[in-house]
Amino acid sequence: MNKRLRSFISKSHVASLLGAIALLIVLPGLSGCMMPFLTVMDSLKDSASSDSPAGGGGGSGTIEPLMVNVYGPEFMLAWDAPNGSEVQFYRLYYRERGAIEWSELGSSDTEELSFEVNSDTLPAGYGHYEFAVQSVDSEGTASEYHTSVSETAQPSTGWYVHWQPAL
């Protein structure tokens, strides 16, 4: 009896462990479906992405956000609409790389899932920036910020923009 009980317990523990591992694999994929993710869209002539992580390479297995170099007078931010949510409009925010406070960049209606950044919309001008998008529903309730450096941003390492004048 004691041997059977040990066998039962170990099998149930293994089943629980396998279930937990399956959840760890599936849940990160689902989180991208529930929240918008932010990407930077650019044309080949205006920008290039850095292949190396920013911030001096990071330490002991940490993945740093990528620095996306954007050359030119403007670039586009884009995001996915959250599933199952009644969104009235989106608010976009920016901050200089490493800053704590966000500043409002502008807003976009639900039909437009992109926003052009230029010297009129980003008065601080060229530099290093992080971006965020927030959905607002019909009751005025805003979602949490979804940033370009969060783990559901594309690329999945997150990114920040180094905006520079055209070459």
N, C-alpha and C positions, 0 to 999 in steps of 0.2 A: 504493500500500500504506500509506504513512504517513498519507494522508488518510482511508483506511478505518479505520485504527487509532484516529485521533483521533475519528472519528465514533462508533466502538464505545465508546470510553472515555467520551465525553460522554453517550451514551445510557445506559450502565450507571450512571454517576454520578447522572444524573437519576432513574433507577429507584430507586437506593438512597436518594436524598434523599426521593422520594415515599413510599417505605416507612417511612422514619424519621418523616416527618410524620404518616403514618397511625397509627403506634404512639403518638406523642405525643397524638393525639386520642383513641385508644381506651383506652390504659392508665389514665388517671385515672378513667374510667367503671368499669373493671374493679376498681380498688382498693376501691371502695365495696362490691363484692360479696364481697370476700375478708375484710373486716374489719367489725366492727360500727360503725355510726355513731350518734352520740349526738344526741338532740333534746330539747327541752323542750316538754312538752305542758301546755297551760293552757287554762282556760275564758275566754271573752270577758269575763265579768264580773270575773275576778280579775287579768287582766294585759293589757298592751299592749306591742307591740314598737316599739322606736325605729326610725325610718326612716333615721336618719343614723348614720354610723360613729362609734364611740367613740374617745376618745383625741385629740380635737382635729383630726380631719380627715385625719391622716396626711400623708405628703409624697410628692411626685413619683410618683404612680401606685401607691403601696402601698395595699392593701386591709386595713383594720383590722377586727377582729372586731366584730360588732354587739353593742350592749348591749340585752339583753332585760329590760324592766321587768316584774317580777312583783309584783302587789299581793295580799296575802291571807295566810292562815295556812299554806298548803301549795301545792306544785306537783309535777308528775310529770316525771321523766326517763324517756326511752324510747330503745331502741336496737334494731338489727336483729341477728339471730343470724348469725355468720359461716358461710359455705357450706362444706360438707365437713369440718366439725370436730366432734369428740365433746366437747361442752361439758358439764361437770358442774354448774357454777354460775358466776355473775358476781360480781365485786367492784366496788363503786363507790367513787370517791374524790372529794374536793373540796379546794380550796385557795382562799384569798383571792386576788382578782385581783392579779397581779403577784408573788405568792409563788413560791418555788422548790419547797418540800416539799409533798407530797400527804399528806392524812390520810384514813384509811378512813372512808367514810360508812356502809357496810353491804354486804349481799350479797343476791343474788336467785337462785332456782333457775332451771333452764332453761325451765320453763313460763312464767315471769313475765319479760317483756321490758320491764318498767317498774319504777320505784322512786319512792315518795312521799317528798318532802323536806318536813320540817316542823321545828318547834322541838325535837322529841325526837330526830330523826335528824341534825339539823345544829345541834349545841349552841352554835355561835358566834353564832347568831341572824341577824338581818337584815344585809345587806351586799352586797358585790360578789364573786361566786364564779365559778370555772371548775370543770368537772366532768370526770371520766374514768371509763371502764368498762374492765374487764379480764376476759377469759374464762379459766377454769381447766378443764383437761381431767381425765380420770380418773386420770392419773398425777401430778396436782398441778402440772403445768407451766402457768404463767400466760403469757398473751399480753402483748404490749406494751400500755401505756396507750393508749387511744383517747380523745382529749380533745374537748371542746366547741369548742376553738379550732383543731383540725386541719382541713386542707383538705377532708376527706371528711365533716365534720360538716354537718348541715343546719340553717340555710342554709349554702351552700358557702363563705361568707366566714368561717365560724366565729362563735361568740357567747360571751358570758358573761352571767350573770344578775345583775341588780340587784334583790335581793329586798327588798321594803318592806312595812310594815303596810298593811292595807286602808285605802282612802281614806275 
